[in-house]
């Protein structure tokens, strides 16, 4: 059913567009029998964790995909980021430079690792760390630089790496949205000291939960493998600089690895379906005034994992009103990275943060739309038609929303 009249909007009492929510996550799932058959080998071996056969196979596959010497599988990407922050601090209490326009978990990971976040402004186009802002933020307390490869663009990795080298600082990347994507024609993975990827069910590759770290540094890889297994004394690596390493349980189990390895084998077809969905949004939103589909980096290989629209001046509603309308229709959408971290409850108390104008502007602009395996091309057509109806009836929709107190 296409909604073409104001009175058909669910927020005004009509039935919603979707009976069940259309999510913003990938949620890929292989054939269940394939999953059981893959898991059976681990079950028969009775090694279901502690670096089992499937985990080792998965690590080898990912190292080959990314072109790195090492891949270290972990229980989730958040633990991977926390581990790297803790390792790079090497016992110091300090600050981790990170973007203010990013995932709300990042400042929490820093604090678990004994550090504080140092929020920096971002580039208006890539949404990644602004190298000029990063260099201005570096001080005697800086222990590492955490860049983020956003879904639309990996950012200025070379610029950030030059700054890190100039100041003798470790740099690593949160690349959870960048599996299968390239930077300057090469697959992401080997560009900094380390990169962290996610295998959460909502990400491109589904391991239920999980993550992995890529690196070309032998010493770092050995420390990470030791750290993820409680940093047990009997297994202490024969590399320098382990005195300040804090161990934890970050091991990936075989059940999750089995799911992830099947998803990895399907990556090409997953990306192809994502591309078709994004093309559906491009076609459907082209005639809609006031909304623009955020483009992906030109000239690079991308995974088309997300569809995000920018709310322009011609759009008749606020960004938050738009989110509310779509949610009442059964679209499980969200305002994208809003508010920015330094203006949110995720900012640690007592941190003094200057105005970060680009992050604050971007935090008011974007809406993340449904994608993934539970969203069909027909669903996308219906969402685009809904937005066209709102656009074409702006004054009437605004009036009704005011009457409802929105």
C-alpha positions as CSV (number, residue, x, y, z in Angstrom):
1,X,0.0,0.0,0.0
2,X,1.3,3.4,-1.0
3,X,0.4,6.4,1.2
4,X,-0.4,9.4,-1.0
5,X,-2.6,11.5,1.3
6,X,-2.0,13.2,4.7
7,X,-4.9,11.4,6.4
8,X,-3.2,8.1,5.6
9,X,-0.2,8.8,7.9
10,X,-0.1,6.6,11.0
11,X,0.8,9.5,13.2
12,X,-2.7,10.8,12.5
13,X,-4.4,7.6,13.3
14,X,-4.2,5.5,10.1
15,X,-2.8,2.0,10.1
16,X,1.1,1.9,9.8
17,X,2.9,1.2,6.6
18,X,4.5,-1.9,8.0
19,X,3.0,-4.6,10.3
20,X,6.5,-5.4,11.7
21,X,9.4,-3.0,12.0
22,X,11.8,-2.6,9.1
23,X,15.3,-2.4,10.8
24,X,18.4,-0.4,9.9
25,X,20.7,-3.4,10.4
26,X,22.0,-5.9,7.8
27,X,20.8,-9.1,9.6
28,X,22.2,-11.5,7.0
29,X,21.5,-15.2,7.8
30,X,22.7,-18.2,5.9
31,X,20.7,-21.3,5.4
32,X,20.2,-22.9,8.8
33,X,21.4,-26.3,7.7
34,X,24.6,-24.8,6.3
35,X,25.2,-23.2,9.7
36,X,24.6,-26.5,11.6
37,X,26.9,-28.4,9.2
38,X,29.6,-25.8,9.7
39,X,29.3,-25.9,13.5
40,X,29.2,-29.7,13.6
41,X,33.0,-30.0,13.1
42,X,33.7,-27.8,16.2
43,X,31.0,-29.7,18.2
44,X,32.6,-33.1,17.2
45,X,36.0,-31.8,18.2
46,X,34.6,-30.6,21.6
47,X,36.6,-27.4,21.4
48,X,34.0,-24.7,21.4
49,X,36.1,-21.8,22.5
50,X,39.8,-20.9,23.3
51,X,40.9,-20.4,19.7
52,X,39.0,-23.3,18.1
53,X,39.4,-24.6,14.6
54,X,36.7,-22.4,13.1
55,X,38.0,-19.3,14.8
56,X,41.5,-19.9,13.5
57,X,40.1,-20.5,10.0
58,X,38.1,-17.3,10.2
59,X,41.2,-15.3,11.3
60,X,43.2,-16.7,8.3
61,X,40.4,-15.8,5.9
62,X,40.1,-12.3,7.2
63,X,43.9,-11.7,7.2
64,X,43.8,-12.8,3.5
65,X,40.8,-10.5,2.7
66,X,42.4,-7.4,4.3
67,X,46.0,-8.2,3.2
68,X,47.4,-8.1,6.7
69,X,49.8,-10.4,8.5
70,X,47.5,-10.9,11.4
71,X,43.9,-11.1,12.3
72,X,42.9,-11.4,16.0
73,X,39.3,-12.5,16.6
74,X,37.5,-11.0,19.6
75,X,34.2,-11.4,21.3
76,X,33.0,-8.0,20.0
77,X,34.4,-4.9,18.4
78,X,33.9,-2.9,21.6
79,X,36.3,-5.1,23.4
80,X,38.7,-4.9,20.5
81,X,38.8,-1.1,20.8
82,X,39.1,-1.2,24.5
83,X,42.0,-3.6,24.3
84,X,43.9,-1.4,21.9
85,X,43.3,1.8,23.9
86,X,44.6,0.0,27.0
87,X,47.7,-1.4,25.2
88,X,48.6,1.9,23.6
89,X,48.4,3.8,26.9
90,X,51.1,1.5,28.3
91,X,50.1,2.2,31.9
92,X,49.6,6.0,31.5
93,X,46.5,7.8,32.4
94,X,45.6,10.2,29.6
95,X,43.4,11.0,26.6
96,X,42.3,9.2,23.4
97,X,41.6,11.6,20.5
98,X,38.3,10.6,18.8
99,X,35.6,12.2,16.6
100,X,32.7,13.9,18.3
101,X,30.4,12.8,15.5
102,X,30.5,9.1,16.0
103,X,29.2,6.0,17.8
104,X,28.1,6.6,21.4
105,X,30.1,3.6,22.7
106,X,33.5,5.1,22.0
107,X,33.9,7.3,25.1
108,X,32.8,4.3,27.3
109,X,35.5,2.1,25.8
110,X,38.1,4.8,26.6
111,X,37.0,4.9,30.2
112,X,37.0,1.2,30.6
113,X,40.6,1.3,29.4
114,X,41.5,4.0,32.0
115,X,41.5,6.9,29.6
116,X,39.4,9.9,28.9
117,X,38.0,10.8,25.5
118,X,39.3,14.0,23.8
119,X,36.6,14.9,21.3
120,X,37.6,16.5,18.0
121,X,35.7,18.1,15.2
122,X,35.2,16.3,11.9
123,X,35.4,16.9,8.2
124,X,32.2,18.1,6.7
125,X,32.3,15.7,3.8
126,X,33.8,12.5,5.1
127,X,32.5,12.9,8.7
128,X,35.9,11.5,9.9
129,X,38.4,13.2,12.1
130,X,39.7,16.6,10.8
131,X,43.5,16.3,10.8
132,X,43.9,20.0,11.6
133,X,41.6,19.6,14.7
134,X,43.5,16.5,15.7
135,X,46.9,18.2,15.6
136,X,45.5,21.1,17.7
137,X,44.2,18.6,20.3
138,X,47.4,16.7,20.8
139,X,49.0,17.4,24.2
140,X,51.2,15.7,26.8
141,X,48.3,13.5,27.9
142,X,47.5,12.1,24.5
143,X,48.0,8.3,24.4
144,X,46.5,7.4,21.0
145,X,44.4,8.6,18.1
146,X,41.2,6.7,17.3
147,X,40.0,7.4,13.8
148,X,36.6,6.2,12.5
149,X,36.0,4.9,9.0
150,X,32.4,6.0,8.4
151,X,30.0,4.0,6.2
152,X,30.2,6.8,3.5
153,X,33.9,7.5,3.5
154,X,37.0,6.2,5.3
155,X,38.3,9.8,5.9
156,X,41.8,11.2,5.5
157,X,43.7,8.2,6.8
158,X,47.0,9.4,5.3
159,X,46.7,12.8,6.8
160,X,45.9,11.4,10.3
161,X,48.8,8.8,10.0
162,X,51.3,11.6,9.1
163,X,50.2,13.5,12.2
164,X,50.5,10.4,14.4
165,X,54.0,9.7,13.1
166,X,55.1,13.3,13.6
167,X,54.0,13.1,17.3
168,X,55.1,9.5,17.8
169,X,51.6,8.4,18.7
170,X,49.8,5.1,18.0
171,X,46.8,5.4,15.6
172,X,44.1,2.9,15.0
173,X,40.8,2.8,13.2
174,X,37.2,1.9,14.2
175,X,36.3,0.3,10.8
176,X,33.1,-1.5,11.9
177,X,31.3,-0.1,8.9
178,X,34.1,-0.6,6.4
179,X,34.3,-4.4,5.7
180,X,34.8,-4.8,2.0
181,X,35.5,-1.1,1.4
182,X,38.7,0.4,0.0
183,X,40.9,3.4,0.7
184,X,42.8,4.7,-2.4
185,X,42.0,1.5,-4.2
186,X,43.2,-0.9,-1.4
187,X,41.0,-2.8,1.0
188,X,41.0,-1.4,4.4
189,X,42.9,-3.3,7.1
190,X,46.7,-2.5,6.9
191,X,46.8,1.3,7.0
192,X,47.4,2.1,10.7
193,X,48.8,0.3,13.7
194,X,45.5,-1.7,13.9
195,X,41.9,-1.6,12.6
196,X,38.9,-3.0,14.4
197,X,35.9,-4.6,12.7
198,X,32.5,-5.8,13.9
199,X,30.7,-9.1,13.4
200,X,27.5,-7.9,15.1
201,X,24.3,-9.2,13.6
202,X,23.4,-5.7,12.4
203,X,26.7,-5.2,10.5
204,X,27.6,-6.3,7.0
205,X,28.9,-9.7,8.2
206,X,26.9,-11.5,10.9
207,X,28.6,-13.5,13.7
208,X,25.7,-13.0,16.1
209,X,28.2,-11.0,18.2
210,X,31.9,-10.8,17.5
211,X,34.7,-8.7,16.0
212,X,38.3,-8.8,14.9
213,X,41.4,-6.7,14.8
214,X,43.8,-6.5,11.8
215,X,47.4,-5.5,12.1
216,X,50.8,-6.0,10.4
217,X,52.7,-5.6,13.7
218,X,54.0,-8.9,15.1
219,X,54.5,-7.6,18.6
220,X,51.1,-6.0,18.8
221,X,49.4,-9.1,17.5
222,X,51.1,-11.3,20.1
223,X,50.1,-8.9,22.9
224,X,46.5,-8.9,21.7
225,X,46.2,-12.7,21.6
226,X,47.6,-12.8,25.1
227,X,45.4,-10.0,26.4
228,X,42.2,-11.5,25.1
229,X,42.8,-14.7,27.1
230,X,43.0,-13.1,30.6
231,X,46.7,-12.3,30.1
232,X,47.5,-15.6,31.8
233,X,51.1,-15.6,33.2
234,X,51.8,-19.1,31.7
235,X,51.1,-17.8,28.2
236,X,53.0,-14.4,28.5
237,X,54.3,-13.5,25.1
238,X,58.0,-13.1,24.6
239,X,57.8,-9.5,23.5
240,X,58.7,-6.3,25.4
241,X,56.1,-4.0,26.9
242,X,53.7,-6.4,28.5
243,X,54.0,-5.2,32.1
244,X,51.1,-2.8,31.9
245,X,48.8,-5.1,29.8
246,X,45.5,-5.8,31.6
247,X,43.9,-9.1,30.5
248,X,40.3,-9.9,30.0
249,X,38.1,-12.5,28.4
250,X,37.6,-11.4,24.8
251,X,37.7,-14.8,23.0
252,X,35.4,-15.5,20.1
253,X,33.6,-18.8,20.4
254,X,33.1,-21.4,17.7
255,X,29.3,-20.8,17.4
256,X,29.7,-17.2,16.5
257,X,32.7,-17.9,14.3
258,X,30.7,-20.5,12.3
259,X,28.0,-17.9,11.6
260,X,30.6,-15.3,10.6
261,X,32.6,-17.5,8.3
262,X,29.4,-18.3,6.3
263,X,28.6,-14.6,6.2
264,X,32.1,-13.9,4.9
265,X,31.6,-16.4,2.1
266,X,28.4,-14.6,1.1
267,X,29.9,-11.1,1.3
268,X,29.8,-10.5,-2.5
269,X,26.1,-11.3,-2.8
270,X,25.3,-9.3,0.4
271,X,26.9,-6.2,-1.1
272,X,25.1,-6.8,-4.4
273,X,21.8,-6.8,-2.6
274,X,22.8,-3.7,-0.6
275,X,23.6,-1.9,-3.9
276,X,20.2,-2.8,-5.3
277,X,18.5,-1.4,-2.2
278,X,20.5,1.8,-2.4
279,X,19.6,2.2,-6.0
280,X,16.0,1.8,-5.0
281,X,16.4,4.7,-2.6
282,X,18.2,6.8,-5.2
283,X,15.4,6.3,-7.7
284,X,12.6,6.8,-5.2
285,X,14.0,9.9,-3.5
286,X,15.2,11.7,-6.6
287,X,11.9,13.6,-7.1
288,X,11.4,14.4,-3.4
289,X,12.3,18.0,-2.5
290,X,14.3,18.6,0.7
291,X,15.9,15.2,1.2
292,X,19.2,14.0,-0.2
293,X,20.7,10.5,0.0
294,X,24.2,10.7,1.5
295,X,26.6,9.6,-1.2
296,X,29.4,7.1,-0.8
297,X,33.0,7.9,-1.5
298,X,33.6,8.2,-5.3
299,X,36.1,5.9,-6.9
300,X,36.2,3.5,-4.0
301,X,34.8,0.0,-3.5
302,X,32.0,0.3,-0.9
303,X,29.6,-2.1,0.8
304,X,26.4,0.0,0.6
305,X,25.5,-1.1,4.1
306,X,23.6,2.0,5.1
307,X,21.1,4.5,3.6
308,X,21.2,7.9,5.3
309,X,19.3,11.0,4.1
310,X,20.2,14.6,4.8
311,X,17.3,16.9,5.7
312,X,17.6,20.1,3.7
313,X,16.1,23.6,4.1
314,X,13.3,22.8,1.6
315,X,12.0,20.0,3.8
316,X,8.9,21.1,5.6
317,X,9.5,19.3,8.9
318,X,12.3,19.2,11.5
319,X,14.6,16.2,11.5
320,X,13.1,14.9,14.7
321,X,9.5,15.3,13.4
322,X,10.6,13.3,10.4
323,X,12.0,10.5,12.6
324,X,8.8,10.4,14.6
325,X,6.6,10.1,11.5
326,X,8.7,7.2,10.1
327,X,8.8,5.4,13.4
328,X,5.0,5.4,13.7
329,X,4.9,3.8,10.3
330,X,7.0,0.9,11.5
331,X,10.3,2.0,10.1
332,X,12.8,1.2,12.8
333,X,14.9,4.2,12.0
334,X,17.0,6.7,14.0
335,X,18.5,10.1,13.9
336,X,22.1,9.5,12.7
337,X,24.8,10.2,15.4
338,X,22.6,12.7,17.2
339,X,23.5,14.5,19.4
340,X,27.2,14.5,18.9
341,X,29.1,12.8,21.7
342,X,30.4,15.9,23.4
343,X,26.8,17.2,23.8
344,X,25.3,13.8,24.9
345,X,25.0,11.9,28.1
346,X,27.9,9.8,26.9
347,X,30.4,12.6,27.5
348,X,32.1,12.0,30.9
349,X,31.2,14.5,33.6
350,X,33.7,17.3,34.1
351,X,35.2,17.3,30.6
352,X,35.5,20.7,29.1
353,X,34.8,20.6,25.4
354,X,34.9,23.6,23.2
355,X,32.3,24.2,20.5
356,X,32.8,21.8,17.6
357,X,30.8,23.5,14.9
358,X,30.9,20.9,12.2
359,X,29.9,18.0,14.5
360,X,27.1,20.0,16.0
361,X,25.8,21.0,12.6
362,X,25.9,17.4,11.2
363,X,24.2,16.1,14.4
364,X,21.0,17.9,13.3
365,X,20.9,16.8,9.7
366,X,20.6,13.1,9.1
367,X,18.1,10.3,9.3
368,X,19.1,6.6,8.9
369,X,16.6,4.6,6.8
370,X,15.8,0.9,6.8
371,X,18.1,-1.4,4.9
372,X,19.4,-5.0,5.1
373,X,17.9,-8.4,4.5
374,X,14.5,-7.6,6.1
375,X,13.8,-4.6,3.9
376,X,12.5,-5.3,0.4
377,X,12.6,-3.1,-2.7
378,X,8.9,-2.7,-2.3
379,X,9.4,-1.5,1.2
380,X,11.8,1.1,-0.1
381,X,9.3,2.3,-2.7
382,X,6.7,2.7,0.0
383,X,9.1,4.7,2.3
384,X,10.0,7.0,-0.6
385,X,6.4,7.5,-1.5
386,X,5.6,8.3,2.1
387,X,8.4,11.0,2.1
388,X,7.1,12.4,-1.2
389,X,3.6,12.7,0.4
390,X,5.0,14.6,3.4
391,X,7.1,16.8,1.1
392,X,4.1,17.6,-1.1
393,X,1.8,18.4,1.8
394,X,4.2,20.1,4.1
395,X,1.9,22.9,5.5
396,X,-0.9,20.5,6.2
397,X,1.4,18.0,7.9
398,X,3.0,20.7,10.0
399,X,-0.4,22.0,11.1
400,X,-1.6,18.6,12.2
401,X,1.6,17.9,14.0
402,X,1.3,21.2,16.0
403,X,-2.2,20.3,16.9
404,X,-0.8,17.0,18.4
405,X,1.9,18.8,20.2
406,X,4.9,17.8,18.0
